[in-house]
Amino acid sequence: MSKPVHAMIRVLEEARARDYYDRAFGLAVSDRFDFPDFTLVYLRDPNSPFELELTVNKGRDKPYDLGDGYGHIAFVVDDVEAEHARHRREGFTATDLKTLKHGEAVLARFFFATDPDGYKIEVIQRGGRFA
């Protein structure tokens, strides 16, 4: 039996990434490990065991090329319209709200945010398969 425990992204500036994920999604540092060449920072919501691992490679001075293989991470929220408005007020990058239907049924209401390193984050209305 296995269970997912974290997703990892590489970030250029630890403080900037931590500030974004705290203000945008309420993630707090759950652990931090400093090594000679890199630092690992684990962020999580207090209500979830799943963590986002930030890897900060020391001495890096240029942004990462995300390539064409990265998709996104996703967060569910209780009120996607309120979260969308809050992201815009905070000055975060957020696409317009969208509705995805499967046939006539609404599968998801969502928008995409972009973190300071260019990673896409889907913000989904809680409900249905995204409870």
C-alpha positions as CSV (number, residue, x, y, z in Angstrom):
1,M,0.0,0.0,0.0
2,S,1.3,3.4,-0.8
3,K,0.1,7.0,-0.1
4,P,1.2,10.3,-1.7
5,V,3.3,12.4,0.7
6,H,4.6,15.4,-1.3
7,A,5.2,17.1,-4.6
8,M,8.5,18.9,-5.2
9,I,9.2,22.1,-7.1
10,R,12.5,23.9,-7.5
11,V,12.4,27.6,-6.5
12,L,14.9,30.4,-7.0
13,E,14.3,32.4,-3.8
14,E,13.1,30.6,-0.7
15,A,11.6,33.7,1.1
16,R,9.7,34.7,-2.0
17,A,8.2,31.2,-2.5
18,R,7.4,30.8,1.2
19,D,5.6,34.2,1.3
20,Y,3.6,33.4,-1.8
21,Y,2.4,29.9,-0.7
22,D,1.6,31.3,2.8
23,R,-0.4,34.3,1.5
24,A,-2.0,32.5,-1.5
25,F,-2.8,29.1,0.1
26,G,-2.1,29.2,3.8
27,L,0.8,26.8,3.7
28,A,3.2,27.0,6.6
29,V,6.7,25.5,7.0
30,S,6.4,22.0,8.5
31,D,10.1,21.2,8.2
32,R,13.3,22.7,6.8
33,F,16.6,20.9,6.1
34,D,19.7,22.9,5.2
35,F,22.5,21.1,3.3
36,P,25.8,22.5,1.9
37,D,24.4,22.7,-1.7
38,F,20.7,23.0,-1.3
39,T,17.8,23.5,1.2
40,L,14.6,21.5,1.4
41,V,11.6,23.3,2.8
42,Y,8.3,21.4,3.4
43,L,5.1,23.3,3.4
44,R,1.6,22.1,4.3
45,D,-1.8,23.1,5.4
46,P,-2.5,22.1,9.0
47,N,-5.6,20.1,7.8
48,S,-3.7,18.0,5.3
49,P,-0.7,15.6,5.6
50,F,0.3,16.2,2.0
51,E,3.3,18.6,1.6
52,L,4.8,20.8,-1.0
53,E,8.6,20.4,-1.0
54,L,10.5,23.5,-2.1
55,T,14.0,22.7,-3.3
56,V,16.3,25.7,-3.2
57,N,19.7,25.0,-4.9
58,K,22.3,27.3,-3.5
59,G,24.3,29.5,-5.9
60,R,21.5,29.5,-8.5
61,D,21.0,32.9,-10.0
62,K,18.6,32.4,-12.9
63,P,15.0,31.1,-13.0
64,Y,14.3,27.5,-13.8
65,D,13.1,26.5,-17.3
66,L,9.8,24.7,-16.6
67,G,9.9,23.0,-20.0
68,D,6.8,21.5,-21.6
69,G,6.3,18.6,-19.2
70,Y,5.2,20.3,-16.0
71,G,1.4,20.4,-15.6
72,H,0.2,21.9,-12.3
73,I,-0.6,21.3,-8.6
74,A,-4.2,21.8,-7.4
75,F,-5.9,23.1,-4.3
76,V,-9.6,22.9,-3.4
77,V,-11.3,25.9,-1.8
78,D,-14.7,26.4,-0.2
79,D,-15.5,29.5,-2.3
80,V,-13.7,29.7,-5.6
81,E,-15.2,33.1,-6.5
82,A,-14.0,34.6,-3.2
83,E,-10.6,33.1,-3.6
84,H,-10.3,34.4,-7.1
85,A,-11.2,37.9,-6.0
86,R,-8.7,37.6,-3.1
87,H,-5.9,36.5,-5.4
88,R,-6.6,39.5,-7.7
89,R,-6.7,41.9,-4.7
90,E,-3.4,40.5,-3.5
91,G,-1.9,41.1,-6.9
92,F,-1.3,37.4,-7.6
93,T,-1.5,36.2,-11.2
94,A,-4.9,34.5,-11.7
95,T,-6.7,33.5,-14.9
96,D,-10.4,34.2,-15.4
97,L,-12.8,31.7,-13.6
98,K,-13.7,28.8,-15.8
99,T,-16.3,26.0,-15.7
100,L,-15.5,22.5,-17.0
101,K,-18.5,20.4,-18.0
102,H,-18.7,16.7,-18.8
103,G,-21.8,16.5,-20.9
104,E,-24.3,18.6,-18.9
105,A,-22.7,18.0,-15.5
106,V,-20.3,20.6,-14.1
107,L,-17.1,18.8,-13.4
108,A,-15.2,21.8,-11.9
109,R,-15.2,25.5,-11.4
110,F,-11.6,26.8,-11.3
111,F,-8.9,29.3,-12.1
112,F,-5.2,29.0,-12.5
113,A,-2.8,30.9,-10.4
114,T,0.9,31.3,-11.1
115,D,3.6,31.4,-8.4
116,P,6.7,33.6,-8.5
117,D,8.7,30.9,-10.2
118,G,6.1,30.3,-13.0
119,Y,4.5,27.2,-11.6
120,K,0.8,26.8,-12.4
121,I,-1.6,26.1,-9.6
122,E,-5.2,25.1,-10.2
123,V,-7.7,26.4,-7.6
124,I,-10.9,24.4,-7.7
125,Q,-14.3,24.8,-6.0
126,R,-14.7,22.1,-3.4
127,G,-17.3,19.5,-4.2
128,G,-18.1,16.4,-6.2
129,R,-14.8,14.5,-6.9
130,F,-12.9,17.5,-5.5
131,A,-14.3,17.2,-2.0
